[in-house]
């Protein structure tokens, strides 16, 4: 669920800026957001660090996912949303 929220949040951020992101994989979405200035500083690197987490979750490889990764991904999504609301 967190992996889906992460990917969807990234795609919605891109769509808000008029970027073509919905038919792209997460790596491409992150690159577009970086190139467009939507993600900056450490955000693109942090988001890229969650690509394997997303892949494992979407392929049902839950034994490959550790709880701290889930918690940090949730915090990253929360941070992205919070920064857009302020």
N, CA, C and O atoms as CSV, one atom per row, in Angstrom:
chain,resi,resn,atom,element,x,y,z
A,1,UNK,N,N,0.817,-1.193,0.000
A,1,UNK,CA,C,0.000,0.000,0.000
A,1,UNK,C,C,0.861,1.257,0.000
A,1,UNK,O,O,0.560,2.217,-0.710
A,2,UNK,N,N,1.925,1.256,0.790
A,2,UNK,CA,C,2.825,2.413,0.829
A,2,UNK,C,C,3.525,2.579,-0.512
A,2,UNK,O,O,3.708,3.701,-0.984
A,3,UNK,N,N,3.917,1.463,-1.130
A,3,UNK,CA,C,4.582,1.530,-2.435
A,3,UNK,C,C,3.653,2.142,-3.484
A,3,UNK,O,O,4.083,2.949,-4.308
A,4,UNK,N,N,2.401,1.760,-3.448
A,4,UNK,CA,C,1.427,2.319,-4.391
A,4,UNK,C,C,1.211,3.805,-4.121
A,4,UNK,O,O,1.108,4.598,-5.057
A,5,UNK,N,N,1.141,4.179,-2.861
A,5,UNK,CA,C,0.972,5.591,-2.504
A,5,UNK,C,C,2.165,6.412,-2.969
A,5,UNK,O,O,2.006,7.534,-3.449
A,6,UNK,N,N,3.354,5.852,-2.825
A,6,UNK,CA,C,4.559,6.548,-3.265
A,6,UNK,C,C,4.520,6.783,-4.770
A,6,UNK,O,O,4.701,7.908,-5.236
A,7,UNK,N,N,4.283,5.726,-5.515
A,7,UNK,CA,C,4.273,5.868,-6.973
A,7,UNK,C,C,3.166,6.812,-7.435
A,7,UNK,O,O,3.392,7.663,-8.296
A,8,UNK,N,N,1.994,6.667,-6.875
A,8,UNK,CA,C,0.877,7.527,-7.274
A,8,UNK,C,C,1.133,8.985,-6.907
A,8,UNK,O,O,0.800,9.884,-7.679
A,9,UNK,N,N,1.714,9.225,-5.750
A,9,UNK,CA,C,2.034,10.596,-5.342
A,9,UNK,C,C,3.012,11.227,-6.322
A,9,UNK,O,O,2.823,12.369,-6.739
A,10,UNK,N,N,4.050,10.494,-6.689
A,10,UNK,CA,C,5.024,11.019,-7.649
A,10,UNK,C,C,4.355,11.332,-8.981
A,10,UNK,O,O,4.616,12.374,-9.582
A,11,UNK,N,N,3.502,10.440,-9.438
A,11,UNK,CA,C,2.826,10.657,-10.715
A,11,UNK,C,C,1.866,11.846,-10.649
A,11,UNK,O,O,1.759,12.608,-11.610
A,12,UNK,N,N,1.176,12.007,-9.534
A,12,UNK,CA,C,0.272,13.148,-9.398
A,12,UNK,C,C,1.036,14.464,-9.365
A,12,UNK,O,O,0.584,15.464,-9.922
A,13,UNK,N,N,2.198,14.462,-8.709
A,13,UNK,CA,C,3.018,15.675,-8.694
A,13,UNK,C,C,3.426,16.049,-10.112
A,13,UNK,O,O,3.403,17.225,-10.474
A,14,UNK,N,N,3.795,15.067,-10.909
A,14,UNK,CA,C,4.156,15.331,-12.299
A,14,UNK,C,C,2.970,15.799,-13.119
A,14,UNK,O,O,3.085,16.733,-13.912
A,15,UNK,N,N,1.846,15.160,-12.931
A,15,UNK,CA,C,0.656,15.553,-13.684
A,15,UNK,C,C,0.237,16.986,-13.361
A,15,UNK,O,O,-0.198,17.720,-14.248
A,16,UNK,N,N,0.366,17.387,-12.096
A,16,UNK,CA,C,0.039,18.763,-11.700
A,16,UNK,C,C,0.872,19.778,-12.468
A,16,UNK,O,O,0.437,20.909,-12.687
A,17,UNK,N,N,2.064,19.374,-12.874
A,17,UNK,CA,C,2.967,20.270,-13.617
A,17,UNK,C,C,2.867,20.045,-15.127
A,17,UNK,O,O,3.673,20.574,-15.892
A,18,UNK,N,N,1.879,19.260,-15.549
A,18,UNK,CA,C,1.664,19.039,-16.965
A,18,UNK,C,C,2.628,18.054,-17.607
A,18,UNK,O,O,2.796,18.055,-18.826
A,19,UNK,N,N,3.254,17.223,-16.807
A,19,UNK,CA,C,4.216,16.250,-17.318
A,19,UNK,C,C,3.511,14.952,-17.708
A,19,UNK,O,O,2.525,14.553,-17.087
A,20,UNK,N,N,4.029,14.311,-18.734
A,20,UNK,CA,C,3.513,13.011,-19.181
A,20,UNK,C,C,4.176,11.932,-18.335
A,20,UNK,O,O,5.287,11.495,-18.637
A,21,UNK,N,N,3.492,11.502,-17.275
A,21,UNK,CA,C,4.097,10.551,-16.342
A,21,UNK,C,C,3.297,9.266,-16.149
A,21,UNK,O,O,3.833,8.301,-15.604
A,22,UNK,N,N,2.060,9.217,-16.566
A,22,UNK,CA,C,1.223,8.079,-16.195
A,22,UNK,C,C,1.537,6.780,-16.918
A,22,UNK,O,O,1.196,5.715,-16.402
A,23,UNK,N,N,2.149,6.811,-18.049
A,23,UNK,CA,C,2.494,5.568,-18.738
A,23,UNK,C,C,3.990,5.283,-18.643
A,23,UNK,O,O,4.570,4.670,-19.539
A,24,UNK,N,N,4.601,5.724,-17.570
A,24,UNK,CA,C,6.037,5.557,-17.383
A,24,UNK,C,C,6.303,4.766,-16.105
A,24,UNK,O,O,5.491,4.759,-15.180
A,25,UNK,N,N,7.451,4.107,-16.074
A,25,UNK,CA,C,7.797,3.402,-14.841
A,25,UNK,C,C,8.343,4.416,-13.832
A,25,UNK,O,O,8.619,5.567,-14.169
A,26,UNK,N,N,8.488,3.966,-12.613
A,26,UNK,CA,C,8.850,4.869,-11.527
A,26,UNK,C,C,10.190,5.560,-11.766
A,26,UNK,O,O,10.351,6.728,-11.412
A,27,UNK,N,N,11.144,4.864,-12.355
A,27,UNK,CA,C,12.454,5.473,-12.638
A,27,UNK,C,C,12.306,6.665,-13.581
A,27,UNK,O,O,12.903,7.722,-13.373
A,28,UNK,N,N,11.501,6.471,-14.618
A,28,UNK,CA,C,11.280,7.550,-15.585
A,28,UNK,C,C,10.527,8.716,-14.950
A,28,UNK,O,O,10.819,9.879,-15.230
A,29,UNK,N,N,9.572,8.402,-14.106
A,29,UNK,CA,C,8.808,9.451,-13.423
A,29,UNK,C,C,9.740,10.294,-12.558
A,29,UNK,O,O,9.684,11.523,-12.591
A,30,UNK,N,N,10.589,9.636,-11.793
A,30,UNK,CA,C,11.529,10.358,-10.926
A,30,UNK,C,C,12.436,11.253,-11.759
A,30,UNK,O,O,12.687,12.398,-11.381
A,31,UNK,N,N,12.931,10.749,-12.886
A,31,UNK,CA,C,13.809,11.545,-13.744
A,31,UNK,C,C,13.076,12.763,-14.296
A,31,UNK,O,O,13.633,13.860,-14.324
A,32,UNK,N,N,11.830,12.578,-14.737
A,32,UNK,CA,C,11.044,13.704,-15.239
A,32,UNK,C,C,10.805,14.748,-14.141
A,32,UNK,O,O,10.891,15.951,-14.387
A,33,UNK,N,N,10.507,14.274,-12.934
A,33,UNK,CA,C,10.279,15.202,-11.823
A,33,UNK,C,C,11.556,15.947,-11.473
A,33,UNK,O,O,11.515,17.132,-11.144
A,34,UNK,N,N,12.672,15.269,-11.541
A,34,UNK,CA,C,13.962,15.919,-11.285
A,34,UNK,C,C,14.249,16.958,-12.369
A,34,UNK,O,O,14.581,18.105,-12.067
A,35,UNK,N,N,14.120,16.550,-13.619
A,35,UNK,CA,C,14.390,17.461,-14.738
A,35,UNK,C,C,13.472,18.674,-14.709
A,35,UNK,O,O,13.875,19.773,-15.090
A,36,UNK,N,N,12.234,18.473,-14.255
A,36,UNK,CA,C,11.267,19.562,-14.196
A,36,UNK,C,C,11.335,20.395,-12.935
A,36,UNK,O,O,10.564,21.341,-12.774
A,37,UNK,N,N,12.251,20.058,-12.033
A,37,UNK,CA,C,12.402,20.827,-10.809
A,37,UNK,C,C,11.354,20.547,-9.745
A,37,UNK,O,O,11.276,21.259,-8.744
A,38,UNK,N,N,10.547,19.514,-9.957
A,38,UNK,CA,C,9.525,19.165,-8.965
A,38,UNK,C,C,10.188,18.498,-7.762
A,38,UNK,O,O,9.821,18.766,-6.617
A,39,UNK,N,N,11.152,17.641,-8.021
A,39,UNK,CA,C,11.961,17.044,-6.956
A,39,UNK,C,C,13.318,17.730,-7.008
A,39,UNK,O,O,13.900,17.898,-8.080
A,40,UNK,N,N,13.810,18.118,-5.854
A,40,UNK,CA,C,15.093,18.815,-5.824
A,40,UNK,C,C,15.911,18.366,-4.626
A,40,UNK,O,O,15.430,17.632,-3.763
A,41,UNK,N,N,17.142,18.815,-4.592
A,41,UNK,CA,C,18.032,18.446,-3.503
A,41,UNK,C,C,18.212,16.944,-3.460
A,41,UNK,O,O,18.532,16.320,-4.471
A,42,UNK,N,N,18.007,16.365,-2.293
A,42,UNK,CA,C,18.175,14.926,-2.111
A,42,UNK,C,C,16.941,14.130,-2.531
A,42,UNK,O,O,17.007,12.903,-2.604
A,43,UNK,N,N,15.834,14.787,-2.804
A,43,UNK,CA,C,14.586,14.082,-3.105
A,43,UNK,C,C,14.694,13.083,-4.254
A,43,UNK,O,O,14.198,11.965,-4.110
A,44,UNK,N,N,15.315,13.421,-5.389
A,44,UNK,CA,C,15.407,12.427,-6.464
A,44,UNK,C,C,16.191,11.181,-6.049
A,44,UNK,O,O,15.819,10.064,-6.409
A,45,UNK,N,N,17.257,11.368,-5.305
A,45,UNK,CA,C,18.054,10.226,-4.849
A,45,UNK,C,C,17.270,9.373,-3.859
A,45,UNK,O,O,17.301,8.145,-3.925
A,46,UNK,N,N,16.576,10.024,-2.952
A,46,UNK,CA,C,15.771,9.293,-1.973
A,46,UNK,C,C,14.672,8.516,-2.693
A,46,UNK,O,O,14.462,7.334,-2.419
A,47,UNK,N,N,13.972,9.177,-3.612
A,47,UNK,CA,C,12.907,8.506,-4.361
A,47,UNK,C,C,13.464,7.319,-5.146
A,47,UNK,O,O,12.847,6.255,-5.187
A,48,UNK,N,N,14.613,7.500,-5.758
A,48,UNK,CA,C,15.237,6.407,-6.517
A,48,UNK,C,C,15.581,5.231,-5.615
A,48,UNK,O,O,15.551,4.078,-6.047
A,49,UNK,N,N,15.904,5.520,-4.378
A,49,UNK,CA,C,16.209,4.470,-3.421
A,49,UNK,C,C,15.018,3.581,-3.100
A,49,UNK,O,O,15.191,2.482,-2.573
A,50,UNK,N,N,13.820,4.038,-3.407
A,50,UNK,CA,C,12.613,3.256,-3.143
A,50,UNK,C,C,12.131,2.457,-4.352
A,50,UNK,O,O,11.106,1.781,-4.264
A,51,UNK,N,N,12.835,2.515,-5.461
A,51,UNK,CA,C,12.402,1.794,-6.651
A,51,UNK,C,C,12.382,0.282,-6.399
A,51,UNK,O,O,11.417,-0.388,-6.764
A,52,UNK,N,N,13.423,-0.255,-5.788
A,52,UNK,CA,C,13.433,-1.695,-5.501
A,52,UNK,C,C,12.317,-2.065,-4.533
A,52,UNK,O,O,11.689,-3.112,-4.689
A,53,UNK,N,N,12.065,-1.227,-3.543
A,53,UNK,CA,C,10.966,-1.445,-2.608
A,53,UNK,C,C,9.644,-1.537,-3.372
A,53,UNK,O,O,8.843,-2.443,-3.138
A,54,UNK,N,N,9.431,-0.605,-4.272
A,54,UNK,CA,C,8.212,-0.599,-5.078
A,54,UNK,C,C,8.130,-1.870,-5.904
A,54,UNK,O,O,7.076,-2.504,-5.961
A,55,UNK,N,N,9.221,-2.248,-6.541
A,55,UNK,CA,C,9.223,-3.445,-7.378
A,55,UNK,C,C,8.923,-4.699,-6.564
A,55,UNK,O,O,8.127,-5.540,-6.982
A,56,UNK,N,N,9.556,-4.822,-5.412
A,56,UNK,CA,C,9.305,-5.983,-4.553
A,56,UNK,C,C,7.841,-6.021,-4.111
A,56,UNK,O,O,7.222,-7.085,-4.117
A,57,UNK,N,N,7.291,-4.885,-3.734
A,57,UNK,CA,C,5.898,-4.831,-3.273
A,57,UNK,C,C,4.936,-5.196,-4.399
A,57,UNK,O,O,3.995,-5.960,-4.183
A,58,UNK,N,N,5.159,-4.661,-5.591
A,58,UNK,CA,C,4.241,-4.908,-6.696
A,58,UNK,C,C,4.328,-6.337,-7.224
A,58,UNK,O,O,3.400,-6.815,-7.875
A,59,UNK,N,N,5.434,-7.017,-6.948
A,59,UNK,CA,C,5.596,-8.398,-7.390
A,59,UNK,C,C,5.350,-9.399,-6.259
A,59,UNK,O,O,5.609,-10.594,-6.401
A,60,UNK,N,N,4.841,-8.882,-5.126
A,60,UNK,CA,C,4.499,-9.757,-4.012
A,60,UNK,C,C,5.699,-10.384,-3.318
A,60,UNK,O,O,5.571,-11.423,-2.669
A,61,UNK,N,N,6.855,-9.765,-3.449
A,61,UNK,CA,C,8.079,-10.278,-2.823
A,61,UNK,C,C,8.264,-9.621,-1.449
A,61,UNK,O,O,9.271,-8.962,-1.188
A,62,UNK,N,N,7.292,-9.814,-0.601
A,62,UNK,CA,C,7.253,-9.125,0.681
A,62,UNK,C,C,8.385,-9.531,1.615
A,62,UNK,O,O,8.767,-8.757,2.493
A,63,UNK,N,N,8.927,-10.736,1.439
A,63,UNK,CA,C,10.058,-11.166,2.264
A,63,UNK,C,C,11.312,-10.333,1.963
A,63,UNK,O,O,12.268,-10.346,2.738
A,64,UNK,N,N,11.304,-9.627,0.860
A,64,UNK,CA,C,12.440,-8.784,0.473
A,64,UNK,C,C,12.345,-7.370,1.061
A,64,UNK,O,O,13.255,-6.559,0.889
A,65,UNK,N,N,11.250,-7.086,1.746
A,65,UNK,CA,C,10.992,-5.738,2.257
A,65,UNK,C,C,11.118,-5.721,3.767
A,65,UNK,O,O,10.520,-6.545,4.460
A,66,UNK,N,N,11.895,-4.784,4.270
A,66,UNK,CA,C,12.055,-4.633,5.713
A,66,UNK,C,C,11.165,-3.502,6.219
A,66,UNK,O,O,10.913,-2.522,5.518
A,67,UNK,N,N,10.702,-3.664,7.443
A,67,UNK,CA,C,9.795,-2.679,8.040
A,67,UNK,C,C,10.351,-1.247,8.015
A,67,UNK,O,O,9.602,-0.322,7.702
A,68,UNK,N,N,11.629,-1.031,8.331
A,68,UNK,CA,C,12.144,0.343,8.277
A,68,UNK,C,C,12.021,0.985,6.887
A,68,UNK,O,O,11.857,2.200,6.772
A,69,UNK,N,N,12.101,0.173,5.849
A,69,UNK,CA,C,11.937,0.703,4.494
A,69,UNK,C,C,10.514,1.182,4.281
A,69,UNK,O,O,10.290,2.244,3.701
A,70,UNK,N,N,9.559,0.405,4.747
A,70,UNK,CA,C,8.152,0.797,4.636
A,70,UNK,C,C,7.912,2.103,5.393
A,70,UNK,O,O,7.273,3.024,4.884
A,71,UNK,N,N,8.433,2.166,6.608
A,71,UNK,CA,C,8.222,3.351,7.439
A,71,UNK,C,C,8.876,4.587,6.834
A,71,UNK,O,O,8.297,5.673,6.857
A,72,UNK,N,N,10.077,4.427,6.295
A,72,UNK,CA,C,10.755,5.594,5.714
A,72,UNK,C,C,10.083,6.028,4.418
A,72,UNK,O,O,10.014,7.222,4.128
A,73,UNK,N,N,9.585,5.070,3.632
A,73,UNK,CA,C,8.865,5.427,2.409
A,73,UNK,C,C,7.582,6.183,2.746
A,73,UNK,O,O,7.234,7.153,2.074
A,74,UNK,N,N,6.883,5.739,3.783
A,74,UNK,CA,C,5.667,6.435,4.215
A,74,UNK,C,C,5.993,7.852,4.665
A,74,UNK,O,O,5.253,8.788,4.362
A,75,UNK,N,N,7.092,8.011,5.382
A,75,UNK,CA,C,7.505,9.342,5.832
A,75,UNK,C,C,7.892,10.223,4.644
A,75,UNK,O,O,7.623,11.425,4.648
A,76,UNK,N,N,8.518,9.634,3.636
A,76,UNK,CA,C,8.886,10.389,2.435
A,76,UNK,C,C,7.632,10.894,1.718
A,76,UNK,O,O,7.572,12.056,1.318
A,77,UNK,N,N,6.639,10.029,1.557
A,77,UNK,CA,C,5.383,10.430,0.927
A,77,UNK,C,C,4.732,11.542,1.743
A,77,UNK,O,O,4.274,12.543,1.191
A,78,UNK,N,N,4.695,11.359,3.047
A,78,UNK,CA,C,4.106,12.383,3.920
A,78,UNK,C,C,4.831,13.715,3.752
A,78,UNK,O,O,4.200,14.770,3.686
A,79,UNK,N,N,6.151,13.659,3.683
A,79,UNK,CA,C,6.929,14.883,3.492
A,79,UNK,C,C,6.635,15.560,2.164
A,79,UNK,O,O,6.527,16.785,2.101
A,80,UNK,N,N,6.504,14.774,1.106
A,80,UNK,CA,C,6.176,15.346,-0.201
A,80,UNK,C,C,4.811,16.034,-0.166
A,80,UNK,O,O,4.647,17.150,-0.661
A,81,UNK,N,N,3.850,15.355,0.422
A,81,UNK,CA,C,2.499,15.929,0.495
A,81,UNK,C,C,2.449,17.156,1.384
A,81,UNK,O,O,1.809,18.150,1.044
A,82,UNK,N,N,3.115,17.089,2.508
A,82,UNK,CA,C,3.124,18.217,3.436
A,82,UNK,C,C,3.774,19.435,2.821
A,82,UNK,O,O,3.284,20.550,3.001
A,83,UNK,N,N,4.860,19.251,2.104
A,83,UNK,CA,C,5.543,20.384,1.504
A,83,UNK,C,C,4.711,21.030,0.418
A,83,UNK,O,O,4.861,22.225,0.161
A,84,UNK,N,N,3.834,20.273,-0.227
A,84,UNK,CA,C,2.987,20.829,-1.285
A,84,UNK,C,C,1.789,21.550,-0.702
A,84,UNK,O,O,1.183,22.384,-1.375
A,85,UNK,N,N,1.434,21.242,0.544
A,85,UNK,CA,C,0.269,21.853,1.170
A,85,UNK,C,C,0.593,23.182,1.847
A,85,UNK,O,O,-0.299,23.992,2.099
A,86,UNK,N,N,1.860,23.399,2.136
A,86,UNK,CA,C,2.211,24.621,2.891
A,86,UNK,C,C,2.505,25.783,2.000
A,86,UNK,O,O,2.813,26.871,2.486
